[in-house]
C-alpha cells in the first residue's frame, strides 16, 4: 500500500580491528530465565502471510534482513563513553573517539540523543551549536558514518512561544548540517489517555511538521509502551467529564489515523512495543464488557510502513515478575524474534534500525557499553531471512 523504493546500496566495509578488551558471554541471561511465561508473541506471520510478504518484497531465503548501510546505533546506548573524560582513561571518550570505534565495529549510521559530551573531549562540552554541528559532521564523514536522527528539542508549549520556535528552528539547522533526514524526540506526543488530548497533540505536531518539512527534515516521535495503551474515548464520564472506556483503538493508532503522513513520522522502539503487547491485552468497551485485543507490533508497521523510517532495535529476556514481561539485554541475545519482525515489515532499504540498550553503561565495567554495541552490531549483521 506504500511506495517505498531502495535508494541506498550496501558497502563492503569490514571490522578493521577489535575493541581490545576481553569478551564476555551474555547468552547466559537468556537461559537463566525460568518460571513464568508471558503471553506467546503474536507477531509471527501465518504461513500464507509470510509467503506473501516474501513474494511481494522480492526477498530470497537467506537474504540480509538489515543491509550494511542501514545498520545503526543510537548514541544513548554509549552515553557514558561520549560523556567520559578522555584524560582519565584509554577507552573511547567523546564523540570523535566513539564515532571511530563504532565505525570499526561496522556501523554506518548513528542517531543522536543530544549533543553534550565531556568538556575535555575535542570540541568541548557543548556541541549544540552550528559550529559544533560542523565539527561533528566532519568527524562523521571522516569515519564513514551518517547521522539519521536526533532525540532533541520538541517544544512542550502549545501554542508555540517565540523562544521555543527559535530553538526548534536552530535544531533543524543543526540537523541539516549533520546531514540528517529525520529529527524527533524520545517522548510521546502526549502522556494522556484521552482522545481530546491526542487531538490537541496532533494539531501541535502538524504545525511542527510543516516547519520541519520546510527545512527538508522529517519530524518523528519515538514511543515506549504507554503509547500503545487503549484510548479512552467513550462510555460513562468521570467526575471531570472525561470518558472512562475504550472503543479498543490504541492511542498511537489513533494518532496515526488523524495525522498527515507527509508531515509526521514515527520510530518504533521494538522492545517497548513488545512490552506493550504483554501489558495491554484487554480493554473495557463502551458497554462495560471486557474485550481481548493482543497488540501486533509488526502488523502495525506493515499497515503504515512508510511512516516508520526508524526503529530502535533492542532485545529482552522473559521476566514475568516485573510487570513488563521482559528484562533488557544486548541486541541478539534475547527472545524477541527479529528475524520474523524484519521479514514481516519488509522494505529493508527503507527502514533504519538503531541498536539500543538503555542499561548498557556500567559503573563497574566502563568498557561494557561499547562491548554491547559491538555485540549488537554483530547480531544485527547476522540476521537473515529464513
C-alpha positions in Angstrom: 0.0 0.0 0.0 3.1 2.2 0.2 5.5 3.2 -2.5 8.9 2.5 -0.9 11.9 2.3 -3.2 15.5 1.2 -2.5 17.8 4.2 -2.8 20.8 3.2 -0.8 23.4 0.5 -1.5 25.3 -1.6 1.0 29.0 -1.2 1.4 31.8 -3.7 1.9 33.4 -2.1 5.0 34.8 -4.7 7.4 35.7 -4.6 11.0 39.2 -3.2 11.0 40.3 -4.1 14.5 38.8 -5.4 17.7 37.9 -3.3 20.7 40.9 -4.5 22.6 39.1 -5.7 25.7 38.1 -9.1 27.0 34.9 -10.6 25.6 32.1 -11.5 27.9 29.3 -14.0 27.4 25.8 -12.6 27.6 23.8 -15.5 26.2 23.5 -16.9 29.8 20.9 -14.3 30.5 18.6 -16.0 28.0 18.8 -19.4 29.6 18.7 -18.0 33.1 15.0 -17.1 32.9 12.9 -19.9 34.3 9.4 -19.9 35.7 6.6 -17.9 34.5 5.6 -17.4 30.9 4.2 -14.3 29.3 1.8 -14.5 26.5 3.3 -16.0 23.4 4.3 -13.3 20.9 1.8 -13.0 18.1 3.9 -11.1 15.6 4.9 -14.2 13.6 3.0 -14.2 10.4 0.9 -17.2 9.5 2.5 -19.3 6.7 0.4 -17.8 4.0 1.1 -14.3 5.2 4.8 -14.9 5.4 4.9 -16.3 1.9 3.0 -13.4 0.5 5.4 -10.9 2.2 8.4 -12.7 0.8 7.0 -12.7 -2.7 5.9 -9.0 -2.6 9.2 -7.8 -1.4 11.2 -10.0 -3.7 13.5 -11.2 -0.9 15.1 -14.6 -1.2 15.7 -17.0 1.6 19.0 -16.1 3.3 18.8 -12.5 2.2 20.2 -9.9 4.6 17.4 -8.5 6.7 19.4 -5.4 7.5 21.6 -4.1 4.7 25.1 -3.0 5.7 24.4 0.7 5.1 21.3 0.5 7.3 22.9 -0.8 10.5 22.8 2.0 13.0 23.0 2.7 16.7 21.5 5.4 18.9 24.3 7.1 20.9 22.2 6.9 24.1 23.5 3.3 24.3 27.0 4.5 24.7 26.2 7.8 26.5 28.8 7.0 29.2 31.5 6.9 26.6 30.5 10.2 24.9 30.3 11.8 28.3 33.6 10.4 29.6 36.7 12.5 30.3 39.3 11.4 27.7 42.1 12.5 30.1 41.0 9.9 32.6 41.1 6.7 30.5 42.3 5.0 27.4 38.8 3.9 26.5 37.0 5.7 23.7 35.7 9.0 25.1 33.8 11.9 23.5 32.0 11.9 20.1 35.0 11.7 17.8 36.6 8.7 19.5 33.2 7.0 19.9 32.5 7.5 16.2 35.8 6.0 15.3 35.2 2.9 17.4 31.6 2.4 16.1 32.8 2.6 12.6 35.4 -0.1 13.4 32.6 -2.4 14.6 30.9 -1.8 11.2 28.1 0.7 12.0 27.3 3.1 9.2 24.6 5.1 10.9 24.1 6.9 14.2 21.2 8.5 15.9 22.0 11.3 18.4 20.4 11.6 21.9 21.6 15.2 22.3 24.9 16.9 21.6 26.6 17.1 25.0 29.9 15.5 25.8 32.8 15.9 28.4 34.4 19.3 28.3 37.9 17.8 27.8 36.8 16.0 24.6 37.6 17.6 21.2 35.2 20.4 20.6 34.4 21.0 24.2 31.2 20.2 26.2 28.5 21.9 24.2 28.2 20.9 20.6 24.6 22.0 20.3 25.6 24.9 18.1 26.0 25.4 14.3 29.8 25.4 14.8 29.6 22.2 16.9 27.4 20.6 14.2 30.0 21.4 11.5 32.7 19.9 13.7 30.7 16.7 14.3 29.8 16.4 10.6 33.5 16.4 9.8 34.0 13.5 12.2 31.1 11.6 10.8 32.4 12.0 7.3 35.9 11.0 8.4 34.7 7.7 9.7 32.1 6.9 7.1 29.1 7.4 9.3 25.7 9.0 8.6 23.5 10.8 11.1 19.9 9.7 10.7 18.1 11.5 13.6 18.3 13.0 17.0 16.2 12.8 20.1 16.3 16.5 20.6 14.2 19.6 21.2 10.4 19.3 20.6 8.6 22.3 22.2 6.4 21.5 25.1 4.3 24.6 24.8 1.2 25.0 22.7 0.6 27.4 21.1 4.3 27.7 20.3 6.2 30.5 22.0 8.7 32.6 20.1 11.6 31.3 22.1 10.6 27.6 21.6 10.1 28.3 17.9 13.5 29.8 17.6 15.1 26.9 19.4 13.2 24.3 17.3 14.4 26.0 14.1 18.0 26.0 15.3 17.8 22.3 15.9 16.5 21.9 12.4 19.5 23.8 11.1 21.8 21.6 13.2 20.1 18.5 11.8 20.7 19.8 8.2 24.4 20.4 8.9 24.8 16.9 10.3 23.1 15.5 7.2 20.0 14.1 8.9 16.9 13.1 7.1 14.9 13.0 10.4 14.6 14.8 13.7 12.5 13.8 16.6 12.0 13.2 20.3 12.2 10.3 22.8 8.7 11.1 24.2 5.1 10.5 23.2 3.1 13.3 21.6 1.1 13.4 24.9 1.1 11.3 28.1 -2.7 11.4 28.2 -5.1 8.5 27.6 -7.9 10.9 26.4 -8.9 11.4 22.8 -9.3 15.2 23.2 -5.6 15.5 24.3 -4.4 13.4 21.3 -6.4 15.8 19.1 -4.5 18.7 20.5 -1.2 16.9 20.2 -2.0 16.3 16.5 -2.5 20.0 15.9 0.8 20.8 17.6 2.7 18.1 15.6 1.2 19.2 12.3 2.4 22.7 13.0 5.9 21.4 13.8 5.8 19.0 10.9 5.1 21.9 8.5 8.1 23.8 9.8 10.3 20.7 9.7 9.2 19.9 6.1 10.1 23.5 5.0 13.6 22.7 6.3 13.8 19.4 4.4 13.5 17.3 7.6 11.0 14.6 8.6 9.7 15.0 12.1 9.3 11.8 14.1 8.0 10.7 17.5 9.6 7.8 19.4 7.3 5.8 21.6 7.5 3.5 24.6 4.9 1.1 25.8 2.4 3.6 27.2 1.6 4.9 23.7 0.1 1.5 22.8 -2.4 1.5 25.7 -6.0 1.9 24.9 -7.6 5.3 24.1 -10.3 6.4 26.5 -13.0 7.6 24.1 -16.5 6.7 25.3 -18.6 5.2 28.0 -19.7 6.8 31.2 -18.0 10.1 32.1 -16.0 10.5 35.3 -16.4 13.4 37.7 -14.3 15.6 35.5 -16.4 14.8 32.5 -13.8 12.5 30.9 -14.6 9.2 29.2 -13.8 6.0 31.1 -14.0 3.3 28.5 -12.4 2.4 25.2 -13.5 1.5 21.7 -10.4 -0.7 21.5 -8.2 1.6 19.4 -4.8 2.2 20.8 -3.5 5.7 21.4 -0.8 5.7 18.8 -3.1 4.0 16.3 -5.5 6.9 16.7 -2.6 9.4 16.3 -1.7 7.7 13.1 -5.2 7.9 11.8 -5.6 11.7 12.4 -2.2 12.9 11.3 -0.8 13.7 7.9 1.7 11.0 6.6 3.5 13.8 4.7 4.2 15.7 7.9 4.6 13.2 10.8 6.7 10.0 11.0 7.3 7.5 13.8 10.1 5.5 15.3 9.0 2.2 16.8 11.0 1.0 19.8 10.5 -2.7 19.1 11.4 -3.8 22.6 8.8 -1.4 24.2 6.2 -2.4 21.6 6.6 -6.0 22.9 6.3 -4.8 26.4 3.0 -3.2 25.4 2.0 -6.5 23.8 2.4 -8.1 27.2 0.8 -5.3 29.3 -2.2 -4.1 27.2 -4.2 -7.2 26.3 -7.7 -6.2 27.3 -9.9 -3.1 27.4 -13.4 -2.3 28.7 -15.6 -1.4 25.8 -18.3 1.4 25.9 -20.9 -1.1 27.1 -18.7 -2.3 30.0 -17.7 -5.7 28.5 -14.1 -6.8 28.8 -12.5 -7.4 25.3 -9.2 -9.0 24.5 -7.1 -7.3 21.9 -3.5 -8.5 21.5 -1.1 -5.9 20.1 0.8 -6.9 16.9 3.9 -4.6 16.6 5.0 -5.8 13.1 1.4 -5.7 12.0 1.1 -2.0 12.9 4.3 -1.2 11.0 3.2 -3.3 8.0 -0.1 -1.4 7.9 1.7 2.0 7.9 5.1 1.1 6.5 6.3 4.3 5.1 5.6 6.1 8.3 8.2 4.1 10.1 11.6 5.1 8.7 13.3 4.4 12.0 13.4 1.6 14.6 15.0 1.1 17.9 16.3 -2.5 17.9 16.7 -3.7 21.5 16.3 -7.1 23.0 14.9 -8.8 26.1 14.6 -12.0 28.0 11.4 -13.1 29.7 10.6 -11.9 33.2 7.0 -12.5 34.4 7.6 -10.8 37.7 8.5 -7.1 36.8 5.2 -6.1 35.2 6.8 -5.6 31.8 7.3 -9.1 30.7 11.0 -8.6 29.7 14.4 -7.7 31.1 16.6 -5.7 28.7 19.7 -7.5 27.3 22.2 -6.8 24.4 20.7 -7.0 21.0 20.5 -10.5 19.6 20.9 -12.2 23.0 17.2 -12.2 23.9 14.0 -13.8 22.8 12.4 -11.1 20.6 12.1 -12.7 17.2 13.8 -10.1 15.0 14.1 -12.4 12.0 10.3 -12.7 11.9 9.8 -9.0 12.7 12.1 -7.7 9.9 10.8 -10.3 7.5 7.2 -9.2 8.1 7.8 -5.5 7.8 10.0 -5.9 4.7 11.4 -2.9 2.8 15.0 -3.3 4.2 16.3 -0.4 2.1 13.8 2.0 3.6 13.9 1.2 7.4 16.8 2.3 9.6 17.1 0.1 12.7 19.2 1.6 15.5 20.7 -0.8 18.1 19.8 0.5 21.6 20.3 -0.8 25.1 19.2 1.5 27.9 21.2 -0.3 30.5 24.4 -0.8 28.6 26.6 1.7 30.7 28.0 0.2 33.8 29.7 1.9 36.8 31.9 -1.2 37.4 32.8 -2.1 33.8 33.5 1.0 32.0 34.0 -0.8 28.7 30.6 -2.5 28.8 28.5 -0.2 26.7 31.0 -0.2 23.8 31.3 -4.0 24.1 27.5 -4.3 24.0 27.5 -2.1 20.9 29.9 -4.5 19.3 27.7 -7.5 20.1 24.6 -5.6 18.8 26.3 -4.9 15.5 27.4 -8.5 15.0 24.0 -9.9 15.8 22.2 -7.4 13.6 24.6 -8.2 10.7 23.9 -11.9 11.2 20.1 -11.6 10.6 19.0 -13.5 7.5 15.6 -14.3 6.1 14.7 -17.9 6.8 
